[in-house]
């Protein structure tokens, strides 16, 4: 599937756990790192290697937002839309991103740079609204901070993740 090196790395992961099934999530991470997303072939191979049903592995892959099941843009924008983020304005941020990039949720920009999805709670309620870009959290988002983030990413820069300046929302 991914070759001997991949299989060797999965075996090393499995060896760290008392039960092979404990290696499922790290093996999925490795598959995603190797191919860019978790392919159905990877799910089937991992299921077989760990003694699990393929449907179970697919269920884990599709349950967690950290796993991608298809090709995405260079930057996967995962905007949290749970209550805390909604109360702090994620709906405005979402509409702004869609308008600015000219895409809808689940779409990728024509140049392949950005893919936009919404997700449920990413566990950063105290610094809402927030968005995960690939593996980094960007918090306390408003339109200006979002624009600065998108500009930096479009220019190939790696902006510092984390919370932005403290802000108070007045409605």
C-alpha positions in Angstrom: 0.0 0.0 0.0 2.4 2.7 1.2 5.5 0.5 1.1 7.8 -1.3 3.5 8.8 1.8 5.4 5.2 2.7 6.2 4.5 -0.9 7.3 7.6 -0.9 9.5 6.5 2.3 11.1 3.0 0.9 11.8 4.6 -2.1 13.4 6.7 0.1 15.6 3.5 2.0 16.6 1.6 -1.3 17.3 4.5 -2.5 19.5 3.9 0.5 21.9 0.4 -0.7 22.8 -0.8 -3.7 24.9 -3.6 -4.3 22.3 -3.1 -3.6 18.6 -6.3 -1.6 18.4 -4.7 1.0 20.6 -2.5 1.9 17.6 -5.4 2.9 15.4 -5.3 6.7 15.7 -1.5 6.9 15.4 -1.6 4.6 12.4 -4.3 6.8 10.8 -2.1 9.9 11.5 0.8 8.2 9.8 -1.3 7.3 6.7 -2.4 10.9 6.5 1.1 12.2 6.8 2.3 9.8 4.1 -0.5 10.4 1.5 -2.0 13.7 2.5 -5.3 12.1 3.6 -6.5 8.7 4.8 -7.4 6.7 1.7 -9.9 3.8 1.7 -7.0 1.5 0.9 -5.1 2.7 4.0 -8.2 2.2 6.2 -8.5 -1.4 4.9 -4.8 -2.1 5.4 -4.8 -0.7 8.9 -8.0 -2.6 9.8 -6.4 -5.8 8.6 -3.1 -5.1 10.4 -4.9 -4.3 13.7 -7.5 -7.0 13.5 -10.4 -4.6 13.2 -13.4 -4.3 10.9 -12.9 -1.9 8.0 -16.2 -0.2 8.9 -14.9 0.5 12.4 -11.7 2.1 11.1 -13.7 4.2 8.7 -16.0 5.3 11.5 -13.0 6.5 13.5 -11.6 8.3 10.4 -14.8 10.1 9.7 -15.7 10.9 13.3 -12.6 12.9 14.1 -12.0 16.2 12.3 -8.2 15.7 12.4 -8.4 13.1 9.7 -9.0 14.0 6.1 -10.7 11.6 3.7 -10.0 13.4 0.6 -7.5 15.8 -1.0 -7.6 19.3 0.4 -6.0 22.6 -0.4 -2.5 23.5 1.0 -4.3 25.0 3.9 -7.3 23.3 5.5 -9.4 25.9 7.2 -11.5 24.2 9.9 -13.8 26.9 11.5 -15.4 25.9 14.7 -19.2 26.6 14.8 -20.1 25.3 18.2 -22.1 27.5 20.7 -19.1 29.4 22.2 -17.7 30.3 18.8 -21.2 31.2 17.5 -21.8 33.5 20.4 -18.5 35.2 19.7 -19.2 35.8 16.0 -18.0 32.7 14.0 -21.0 33.1 11.7 -19.6 36.5 10.6 -16.1 35.1 10.1 -17.5 32.2 8.1 -19.5 34.4 5.7 -16.4 36.7 5.3 -14.1 33.8 4.5 -16.6 32.4 2.0 -17.0 35.8 0.3 -13.3 36.6 0.3 -12.2 33.2 -1.1 -15.2 32.7 -3.4 -15.9 29.2 -2.1 -18.6 27.5 0.0 -18.1 25.1 2.9 -16.4 21.9 1.7 -14.9 23.6 -1.3 -11.3 24.3 -2.3 -10.2 27.5 -4.0 -9.4 27.0 -7.8 -5.7 27.5 -7.1 -5.7 24.7 -4.5 -4.6 27.0 -1.7 -7.5 26.9 0.7 -10.2 24.3 1.6 -12.9 25.5 4.0 -14.9 23.3 6.3 -16.9 23.9 9.5 -16.4 21.6 12.5 -17.8 21.0 15.9 -16.0 21.9 19.0 -12.2 22.1 18.8 -11.9 22.8 22.5 -10.9 26.4 22.5 -14.2 27.9 23.9 -12.4 30.5 26.1 -10.7 32.0 23.0 -13.6 31.8 20.6 -14.1 32.1 17.7 -11.3 29.9 16.5 -10.1 28.1 13.4 -7.7 25.3 13.0 -5.5 25.7 10.0 -3.9 22.4 9.2 -2.6 21.5 12.7 -2.4 25.0 14.2 -5.1 26.9 16.2 -5.8 30.5 15.5 -8.1 32.0 18.2 -10.0 35.2 19.0 -10.8 35.6 15.4 -12.6 38.7 14.0 -12.7 39.9 10.4 -9.4 41.8 10.6 -7.5 39.0 12.3 -8.9 36.5 9.8 -7.9 38.7 6.9 -4.3 39.0 8.3 -4.2 35.3 8.7 -5.4 34.6 5.1 -3.0 37.2 3.7 -0.1 35.7 5.5 -1.0 32.1 4.4 -1.5 33.2 0.8 2.0 34.7 0.9 3.5 31.5 2.1 4.1 32.8 5.6 3.6 30.9 8.8 1.8 33.2 11.2 2.1 32.5 14.9 -0.7 30.4 16.1 -2.7 31.0 19.3 -4.9 33.7 20.7 -5.0 37.2 19.4 -5.3 40.4 21.4 -8.0 40.4 24.0 -11.2 42.0 22.6 -14.6 42.8 24.0 -17.6 42.2 21.9 -20.3 44.9 22.2 -23.6 44.4 20.4 
